[in-house]
């Protein structure tokens, strides 16, 4: 059975247990980026004109972090 995204009806790639939502690739990426931005604002992690150094192990977590920081 193919499960569809709760936001756009495309094929879902993930089910978030805590929210009860099925999300497609696009909406999952948007959700993660939104949460990262919210957390960065909440804890005042980066100020304007700050330089950021990122240690990258090559794993999924650090690679996604580097990508998101570049996008943000």
DSSP file (Angstrom, degrees, kcal/mol; ACC not computed):
  #  RESIDUE AA STRUCTURE BP1 BP2  ACC     N-H-->O    O-->H-N    N-H-->O    O-->H-N    TCO  KAPPA ALPHA  PHI   PSI    X-CA   Y-CA   Z-CA
    1    1 A X              0   0    0      0, 0.0     2,-0.5     0, 0.0     0, 0.0   0.000 360.0 360.0 360.0 128.1    0.0    0.0    0.0
    2    2 A X        -     0   0    0      9,-0.0     2,-0.4     0, 0.0     9,-0.0  -0.749 360.0-148.5 -88.4 128.0    1.4    3.4   -1.0
    3    3 A X        -     0   0    0     -2,-0.5     9,-3.0     9,-0.3     2,-0.3  -0.780  11.8-142.0 -97.2 141.2    0.9    6.1    1.6
    4    4 A X  B     -A   11   0A   0     -2,-0.4     7,-0.2     7,-0.3    18,-0.2  -0.706  23.4 -95.7-105.5 155.8    0.5    9.7    0.6
    5    5 A X     >  -     0   0    0      5,-3.4     4,-1.5    -2,-0.3    18,-0.2  -0.404  25.0-137.6 -64.8 136.8    1.7   12.9    2.0
    6    6 A X  T  4 S+     0   0    0     16,-2.9    -1,-0.1     1,-0.2    17,-0.1   0.649 101.2  45.2 -70.8 -14.7   -0.7   14.6    4.4
    7    7 A X  T  4 S+     0   0    0     15,-0.4    -1,-0.2     3,-0.1    16,-0.1   0.798 133.8   4.0 -99.3 -33.2    0.1   18.0    2.8
    8    8 A X  T  4 S-     0   0    0      2,-0.2    -2,-0.2     0, 0.0     3,-0.1   0.458  87.0-117.7-136.3  -2.5    0.1   17.4   -0.9
    9    9 A X     <  +     0   0    0     -4,-1.5    -3,-0.1     1,-0.2     3,-0.1   0.558  68.0 134.9  72.1  10.1   -0.9   13.8   -1.6
   10   10 A X  S    S-     0   0    0      1,-0.1    -5,-3.4    -6,-0.1     2,-0.2  -0.311  74.0 -68.4 -73.8 171.8    2.4   12.9   -3.3
   11   11 A X  B     -A    4   0A   0     -7,-0.2    14,-0.4    -3,-0.1    -7,-0.3  -0.465  56.1-128.0 -66.5 128.1    4.0    9.6   -2.2
   12   12 A X        -     0   0    0     -9,-3.0    12,-0.3    -2,-0.2    -9,-0.3  -0.504  23.9-175.2 -77.6 143.7    5.1    9.8    1.4
   13   13 A X        +     0   0    0     10,-3.0     2,-0.3     1,-0.2    11,-0.2   0.521  68.9  28.3-110.9 -12.7    8.7    8.8    2.3
   14   14 A X  E     -B   23   0B   0      9,-1.5     9,-2.5     2,-0.0     2,-0.5  -0.997  58.3-147.5-149.9 149.5    8.4    9.1    6.1
   15   15 A X  E     -B   22   0B   0     -2,-0.3     2,-0.8     7,-0.2     7,-0.2  -0.986  15.9-150.4-117.1 122.2    5.9    8.8    8.9
   16   16 A X  E  >> -B   21   0B   0      5,-3.1     4,-2.5    -2,-0.5     5,-0.8  -0.822   6.1-165.0 -93.0 108.7    6.5   11.1   11.9
   17   17 A X  T  45S+     0   0    0     -2,-0.8    -1,-0.2     1,-0.2     5,-0.0   0.896  84.9  55.0 -60.7 -41.8    5.1    9.3   14.9
   18   18 A X  T  45S+     0   0    0      1,-0.2    -1,-0.2     2,-0.1    -2,-0.0   0.816 121.5  28.8 -65.9 -29.8    5.1   12.3   17.2
   19   19 A X  T  45S-     0   0    0     -3,-0.4    -1,-0.2     2,-0.2    -2,-0.2   0.638  98.5-131.5-102.0 -17.5    3.0   14.3   14.7
   20   20 A X  T  <5 +     0   0    0     -4,-2.5     2,-0.4     1,-0.3    -3,-0.2   0.672  61.2 136.0  75.2  16.6    1.1   11.5   13.1
   21   21 A X  E   < -B   16   0B   0     -5,-0.8    -5,-3.1   -16,-0.0     2,-0.5  -0.780  50.1-147.2-105.6 143.0    1.9   12.8    9.7
   22   22 A X  E     -B   15   0B   0     -2,-0.4   -16,-2.9    -7,-0.2     2,-0.4  -0.898  27.6-166.9 -97.0 132.9    3.1   11.1    6.5
   23   23 A X  E     -B   14   0B   0     -9,-2.5   -10,-3.0    -2,-0.5    -9,-1.5  -0.958  17.1-135.9-129.1 143.6    5.4   13.4    4.5
   24   24 A X     >  -     0   0    0     -2,-0.4     4,-2.3   -12,-0.3     5,-0.2  -0.284  44.5 -92.5 -79.3 175.6    6.8   13.4    1.0
   25   25 A X  H  > S+     0   0    0    -14,-0.4     4,-2.2     1,-0.2     5,-0.2   0.908 124.8  49.2 -58.3 -45.1   10.4   14.3    0.4
   26   26 A X  H  > S+     0   0    0      1,-0.2     4,-2.1     2,-0.2    -1,-0.2   0.935 114.6  42.5 -62.8 -48.9    9.7   18.0   -0.2
   27   27 A X  H  > S+     0   0    0      2,-0.2     4,-1.9     1,-0.2    -1,-0.2   0.804 112.1  54.5 -73.3 -28.1    7.6   18.5    2.9
   28   28 A X  H  X S+     0   0    0     -4,-2.3     4,-2.3     2,-0.2    -1,-0.2   0.934 110.0  47.1 -66.5 -45.9    9.9   16.4    5.1
   29   29 A X  H  X S+     0   0    0     -4,-2.2     4,-2.5    -5,-0.2    -2,-0.2   0.907 112.3  49.8 -62.7 -42.0   12.9   18.7    4.0
   30   30 A X  H  X S+     0   0    0     -4,-2.1     4,-2.4     1,-0.2    -1,-0.2   0.891 110.3  51.3 -62.2 -39.8   10.8   21.8    4.7
   31   31 A X  H  X S+     0   0    0     -4,-1.9     4,-2.0     2,-0.2    -2,-0.2   0.913 111.1  46.6 -64.8 -44.1    9.8   20.5    8.1
   32   32 A X  H  X S+     0   0    0     -4,-2.3     4,-2.3     2,-0.2    -2,-0.2   0.931 113.3  48.9 -64.7 -45.4   13.4   19.7    9.1
   33   33 A X  H  X S+     0   0    0     -4,-2.5     4,-2.5     1,-0.2    -2,-0.2   0.905 110.1  51.8 -61.8 -41.6   14.6   23.2    7.9
   34   34 A X  H  X S+     0   0    0     -4,-2.4     4,-2.4     1,-0.2    -1,-0.2   0.908 111.0  47.6 -60.7 -42.7   11.8   24.9    9.8
   35   35 A X  H  X S+     0   0    0     -4,-2.0     4,-2.3     2,-0.2    -1,-0.2   0.882 111.0  50.5 -68.0 -38.7   12.8   23.1   13.0
   36   36 A X  H  X S+     0   0    0     -4,-2.3     4,-2.5     2,-0.2    -2,-0.2   0.938 112.3  47.3 -64.1 -46.3   16.5   23.9   12.6
   37   37 A X  H  X S+     0   0    0     -4,-2.5     4,-2.3     1,-0.2    -2,-0.2   0.916 111.8  50.5 -60.2 -44.3   15.7   27.6   12.0
   38   38 A X  H  X S+     0   0    0     -4,-2.4     4,-2.7     1,-0.2    -1,-0.2   0.914 112.0  47.0 -61.6 -43.9   13.4   27.7   15.0
   39   39 A X  H  X S+     0   0    0     -4,-2.3     4,-2.0     2,-0.2    -1,-0.2   0.897 110.7  51.9 -66.3 -40.7   16.0   26.1   17.3
   40   40 A X  H  <>S+     0   0    0     -4,-2.5     5,-2.3     1,-0.2     6,-0.4   0.903 114.0  43.7 -63.3 -40.4   18.7   28.5   16.1
   41   41 A X  H ><5S+     0   0    0     -4,-2.3     3,-1.3     3,-0.2    -2,-0.2   0.923 110.5  55.4 -68.1 -44.1   16.5   31.5   16.8
   42   42 A X  H 3<5S+     0   0    0     -4,-2.7    -2,-0.2     1,-0.3    -1,-0.2   0.875 118.3  33.0 -57.5 -41.0   15.3   30.2   20.1
   43   43 A X  T 3<5S-     0   0    0     -4,-2.0    -1,-0.3    -5,-0.1    -2,-0.2   0.238 104.3-124.6-103.2  12.9   18.9   29.8   21.4
   44   44 A X  T < 5 +     0   0    0     -3,-1.3    -3,-0.2    -4,-0.2    -4,-0.1   0.905  50.4 162.3  45.3  52.3   20.4   32.8   19.6
   45   45 A X      < +     0   0    0     -5,-2.3     2,-0.4     1,-0.2    -4,-0.1   0.809  58.0  28.5 -74.5 -31.1   23.0   30.4   18.0
   46   46 A X        -     0   0    0     -6,-0.4     2,-0.2     4,-0.0    -1,-0.2  -0.996  66.1-162.9-137.7 131.7   24.1   32.6   15.2
   47   47 A X    >   -     0   0    0     -2,-0.4     3,-2.0     1,-0.1    -2,-0.0  -0.692  43.6 -73.7-106.5 163.7   24.1   36.4   14.9
   48   48 A X  T 3  S+     0   0    0      1,-0.3    -1,-0.1    -2,-0.2     3,-0.1  -0.288 118.9  13.0 -57.0 137.7   24.4   38.5   11.7
   49   49 A X  T 3  S+     0   0    0      1,-0.2    -1,-0.3    -3,-0.1     2,-0.1   0.523  91.1 145.7  69.7   9.4   27.9   38.5   10.2
   50   50 A X    <   -     0   0    0     -3,-2.0     2,-0.4     1,-0.0    -1,-0.2  -0.449  45.4-134.5 -68.6 148.5   29.0   35.5   12.4
   51   51 A X        -     0   0    0     -2,-0.1     2,-0.5    -3,-0.1    -4,-0.1  -0.900  20.1-154.4-102.9 138.2   31.5   33.1   10.8
   52   52 A X        -     0   0    0     -2,-0.4     2,-0.5    -6,-0.0    -6,-0.0  -0.942   8.1-160.9-119.5 131.4   30.6   29.4   11.4
   53   53 A X        -     0   0    0     -2,-0.5     2,-0.5     2,-0.0    -2,-0.0  -0.928  10.8-166.5-107.2 134.5   33.0   26.5   11.4
   54   54 A X        -     0   0    0     -2,-0.5     2,-0.6     2,-0.0    -2,-0.0  -0.981  13.7-146.7-125.5 123.5   31.5   23.0   10.9
   55   55 A X        -     0   0    0     -2,-0.5     2,-0.5     2,-0.0    11,-0.1  -0.791  21.4-161.4 -85.8 123.2   33.3   19.8   11.6
   56   56 A X        -     0   0    0     -2,-0.6    -2,-0.0     1,-0.1     7,-0.0  -0.927  21.5-177.0-114.6 122.1   32.1   17.3    9.0
   57   57 A X        -     0   0    0     -2,-0.5    -1,-0.1     2,-0.1     3,-0.1   0.657  51.1-112.4 -86.3 -17.6   32.5   13.6    9.6
   58   58 A X  S    S+     0   0    0      1,-0.3    -2,-0.1     2,-0.0     2,-0.0   0.328  77.6 125.6  98.8  -5.9   31.0   12.7    6.2
   59   59 A X  S  > S-     0   0    0      1,-0.1     4,-2.0     4,-0.0    -1,-0.3  -0.231  77.4 -99.6 -78.3 174.0   28.0   11.0    7.9
   60   60 A X  H  > S+     0   0    0      1,-0.2     4,-2.5     2,-0.2     5,-0.2   0.909 117.5  52.4 -61.8 -44.5   24.4   11.9    7.1
   61   61 A X  H  > S+     0   0    0      1,-0.2     4,-2.3     2,-0.2    -1,-0.2   0.941 113.6  40.1 -61.8 -50.4   23.9   14.1   10.2
   62   62 A X  H  > S+     0   0    0      1,-0.2     4,-2.4     2,-0.2    -1,-0.2   0.849 114.9  53.3 -70.7 -32.3   26.9   16.4    9.7
   63   63 A X  H  X S+     0   0    0     -4,-2.0     4,-2.2     2,-0.2    -1,-0.2   0.918 111.2  45.6 -66.7 -43.1   26.4   16.6    5.9
   64   64 A X  H  X S+     0   0    0     -4,-2.5     4,-3.0     2,-0.2     5,-0.2   0.901 111.6  53.3 -66.2 -40.8   22.8   17.7    6.4
   65   65 A X  H  X S+     0   0    0     -4,-2.3     4,-2.7    -5,-0.2     5,-0.2   0.939 109.9  47.3 -58.8 -47.6   23.8   20.2    9.0
   66   66 A X  H  X S+     0   0    0     -4,-2.4     4,-2.0     1,-0.2    -1,-0.2   0.922 113.3  48.9 -60.6 -44.4   26.4   21.7    6.6
   67   67 A X  H  X S+     0   0    0     -4,-2.2     4,-2.2     2,-0.2    -2,-0.2   0.935 112.9  46.9 -60.4 -47.9   23.8   21.9    3.8
   68   68 A X  H  X S+     0   0    0     -4,-3.0     4,-2.8     1,-0.2    -2,-0.2   0.905 110.4  51.6 -64.6 -41.8   21.2   23.5    6.0
   69   69 A X  H  < S+     0   0    0     -4,-2.7    -1,-0.2    -5,-0.2    -2,-0.2   0.894 110.9  49.2 -62.3 -37.8   23.6   26.1    7.5
   70   70 A X  H  < S+     0   0    0     -4,-2.0    -1,-0.2    -5,-0.2    -2,-0.2   0.904 113.6  46.4 -65.7 -41.0   24.6   27.0    3.9
   71   71 A X  H  <        0   0    0     -4,-2.2    -2,-0.2     1,-0.2    -1,-0.2   0.883 360.0 360.0 -68.1 -39.6   21.0   27.3    2.9
   72   72 A X     <        0   0    0     -4,-2.8    -1,-0.2    -5,-0.2    -2,-0.2   0.476 360.0 360.0 -73.6 360.0   20.0   29.4    5.9
